[in-house]
């Protein structure tokens, strides 16, 4: 990660401080190039990485020139390498990464290489945060019970991760119960500036979670990649990326005193989806940024995947340094001095009130913060923002609208259906829009003291007004770190949250990723009986169909205070401006405005109770505080001993039969279409993370291995077992397949005409030696970065996907697995070409391939058309020739 003897830029290395000659840095200002000062700050980070790592082999001098020439080349397909300083992982994506590493060690050994070469060469931090579920809530012992269950369910996975931490150098595991990876990264792991081997350079990273971008709010350039790509980075391979366009997002104006950072980010998300920023960097600037705290900026950066950008960068300024000081007692004491000095020396330190520092951008858009209003997003997508004042009418419109992102197709005569049910010996009523889940969850918001304290102050006022939450509503509070609980207790608001049912249930992602646990059976029965569109309200970042809970068809993203407000109201069919949130025991109407805290109230509490000593106390013991983790015994052999009886950890078949010699690419002949899908198919649709349905192929597999339903756990927890994950591919109950014209995890086996589970159909095709395709619309693979959304289709025998467009991370994952991402040419769609999906497809793959080349597709009907093959760089083509990025790395490690 530092200079090499043959680096052509060694002449610009100089001491950061003349008194410390051994502490050096690459002084980019010494390049003597006026183009540098016009580069966006995010591109300057890419440039520094290229200069520092330039060895004329993996990183060439011409790459440096390409980045310096960003203004002229930004709209062209210019490939540049980027070597992040570190990698972060969470356990759902981290377990399969460690499984791959273990299997790669076996493969390298078989090919005659040194298996210990399969080892991270840069820091890799894995935070266990995805395993805990909301099995218990509303009770003071919920946290302990949920953590005990988490450990009981996942002991085998945790032992495997502990083995990884022992045998792989540079790999650190943050134990379960510590917090959410992105919040822990923000508060503890982030370096901002590295001091490594005597060289200073900017902190940067990639992570195996799409919301890795949260760290951009602190001025650390980072984004999410698939686990496959992250594994290559850990092994020393630079990321090959197309030099991105950078959209400048200018913030100005002052937000209203009742506005939260959640309202701002939901507004930004809708705006940037309309602008179109997929595959681009967004860089924030303007005087409005100076008014935002780091927590506010991190909230906006966190939801970068929801607006489709690669990164959402806030360059470091004085507010960033103040944040490091606030959390600084858990960092080295002298860091603030050299961080500031270094960033100023390389012109990466911003003053947002100084327009002379504004760089060039591809495009500039802006937002007046004074125009932001309280809002939610839903019922099925994060970009579908709704002002709170319009929530009631919007929901009622959605009820009757045709099935889609904003429709449920409920007949008008059923819009006012009411279903009575008994809960705890008392009768209640459910109707369309009734709230049954209210979760303060996710790093998006729990990392922000202003919205968390705002929720606590609202709870305090609500209790004093005599308000409560109906007992059947599944309420929960899952903070992103122990610091949150600390300041909620110290400020005195935790008791009021508990009285409303918002007890701490765990430190992890929980409801945000679908680990919401079961609803009370009477509630499920009432929803089913009335075919009700029940609602979940959560302070998360995603609300795709089937993600939060199978029984909540409408799910709304909202700030933590609004989560509590809708929980008290018991419904989303309410106009808070005109209707009381509730009537208390004295018969008094209480309106939301009566209990909503102002920004000034919140800031006063925050200044008093969010203090450095809290961060110090929590983080100085974070790696040792979990006693069950400490006592966990794991092997330490350099090669993992696979247990054939395990249903959690299994050696994957990806490298079976791998040989050193490359095979020429082969055309795809007479493929059948496995699935014919529409727009915005998410990675949740492709590879769900939640509960395993009892009637699914994965459940049948586990049952045959002797497990009962209570032991199934979730798909996310089973990502170390390819047999489960292949059977879970396209197993989302909300998957809409045009072959069936309905939502179901099924498809038609075209030769027989039978309707089968997707896995069973794919298995039949494979037994007949028939290759498979998937047809899709726009934004295929949006959502989480999960690599199993590419690994699963590969194992089903899917050779290619033909879509109108792809989300960035998923396209990279398909490339990484050797699945060909094909894209319709501009103006073409399945409909315009008259494709039904029932044809047989031959894709002609020539021996000589070039990035983004057009290839012919021939149908058995006689029709021929062209599509673009979305291998965007020469490096991606090299991966394809090797059968995927991991095969490429195994061959490379076996020969060096």
Helices and strands as residue ranges (DSSP letters): G 10-12, E 13-15, E 24-26, G 28-31, G 36-38, H 41-52, H 61-68, H 70-73, E 79-82, E 86-90, H 91-110, G 115-117, E 123-127, H 142-167, E 171-174, H 181-184, I 185-189, E 193-196, E 199-202, E 204-207, G 210-218, E 221-224, H 227-234, E 239-242, E 246-252, H 261-275, E 281-285, H 287-290, H 294-302, H 304-307, E 311-313, H 318-326, G 328-330, H 335-345, G 355-357, E 363-368, G 369-371, E 375-377, E 385-387, G 388-390, H 391-400, G 412-414, E 418-423, E 426-431, E 435-440, H 443-446, H 449-464, E 474-477, H 482-490, H 494-499, G 510-513, H 521-530, E 535-538, E 554-557, H 560-569, E 582-583, E 589-590, H 592-595, H 599-609, H 612-619, H 627-630, G 653-655, E 668-676, H 683-686, H 697-704, G 709-711, G 716-718, H 722-728, E 736-737, E 742-743, E 746-749, E 754-757, H 758-767, E 772-775, H 788-795, E 798-803, H 808-816, E 820-824, E 841-843, E 854-859, E 864-869, H 874-881, H 885-895
